[in-house]
Amino acid sequence: MRKCIRCDSVMIEDCGIKVKGAAYGIILTDDENKWWGGRMGEPKVAICPACGEVSIYLEDVDKLKK
């Protein structure tokens, strides 16, 4: 359960991100110079239904630990 950093309401999780005008999506990587390697996954989005705050997060944080 994610709480909004602005108003402390419970956020709606597991939302996605779509890039307008492109069908590529967004991938997080630990090395911006690698096109295919170093991928950590697709970001998730949580949205606050009370104030509209948007939070982008990575679901699998184990990939951050080296």
Secondary structure by P-SEA (a helix, b strand, c coil): cccccccccccccccccccccccbbbbbbccccccccccccbbbbbbbcccbbbbbbbcccccccc
